Structure formats: C-alpha cells, structure tokens
Amino acid sequence: MRPGILFALLAALLVATPARADWKPVEKVETYAISGQSGPDLYASIGEAGPLLGKGRVIAHTNFKLTWTRDYKPQGGACVLKSARPKLIITYTLPKPAAPLAPAVQKSWEIFAAGLAAHEKVHGAAIVEMVRKIEAISVGLTVADDPGCSKIRTELTRQLAEISLAQRQASRDFDKVEFGPGGNLRQLVFNLMTGK
C-alpha cells in the first residue's frame, strides 16, 4: 500500500466516525530506545528491543485503555441504559534512536518513522470507531423484565464482544496487507534497510 493510500484510508476512517462534542480520546506516544548507525543496525535493534506481543517482538504497537461511566435505570419492569460515557486512552509505542544519526541515515529514518506512525494512527482511528459503535448500541439499550438491571449487563457484554472481535480481526487484516507483498510497511522496512 502506497503512503497516499494509507493516508486516504486514515482520512476515510476519521470521516466515517462523526465527531462527538461530549468526549475525545486521549492519545499518548511512548518510545523505546534503539541503537545503530545504519538502517540494518537500527532494524536489528528494533527486533531486539521492540514491544513484546504474544510470543515475539513487534516494530510498534497501539494499545488502549477503555473505561465507561454508565447510567442504568429501571423503567416499568425493564432496564434502560440511559447514558454511556467512554474514557479512552490510546497509547502508541514507537522506536526512537538513542543517539544522533548521520544525515543520510537520519533522512531514511525520518521517512520510516513517519510511515510507521501513520500506520499506528490507522489502528488508533479503528479503535475510536469501535468505541463509537459501542456507544451507539449502548445508549437506549433496553432489556425487558430486568428491574434489577442485571440482564442488561449480560446482553451488553454479548454485543460488545462482537464489536471488539470485529475490530481485532480488522486490525490483523490491515497488518497482513501492510506487511504483505507490496505492502506499505514492508516497503518502509526495505527502504530503511537499503538506505532509500
């Protein structure tokens, strides 16, 4: 995927999720130190120091913490979820050289780092979209014969699981394309390794 397509996808995700005035995600960037004075050395250091995900290390990672303030109200024997306000913190973990780089390597690094950050921002936008979907199905959710507002929590959890699983699968599919033949991240790595 060419960088222009990547940015178009990011823009489409942002347009597809209308802005709400009542909440915004908090975005943070954390870095991990890498060493080296050439593209191959920097990439090797990423392999040694990158975030641990599952059984291996990754180049970068987007993680999030999501909590909710929900207002459940009994209503005529049913339970209604009157409001659901999310608090979303998205954290991007990216590599950062620990020492200054030679000008040619610095230029290659900046292109690589910008492309990597843009890739992670697509993951971030997908997380925001997921939260908006959760919010949309939550507010107004009604479960009959639930005066204690316990059945509604089970129903909400079931619906949220479906949305969460879909987001995770979309994230994996996006990474597969990005790292696949002709993929944007694959090209970024190649260019860093060859000094382009």
Buried (B, 14 or more C-beta within 10 A) or exposed (E): BEBEEBEEBBEEBBEEBEEEEEEEBEBEEEBBEBEBEBBEBBBBBBEEBBBEEEEEBBBBBBBBEBEBEBEBEEEEEBBBBBBBBBEBEBBBBBBEBEEEBEEEBEEBBEBBBEBBEBBBBBBBBBBBBBBBBBBEBBBEBBBEEBEEBEBBBEBBEEBBEEBBEEBEEBBEEBBEBBBEEEBBBBBBBEBBBEEE
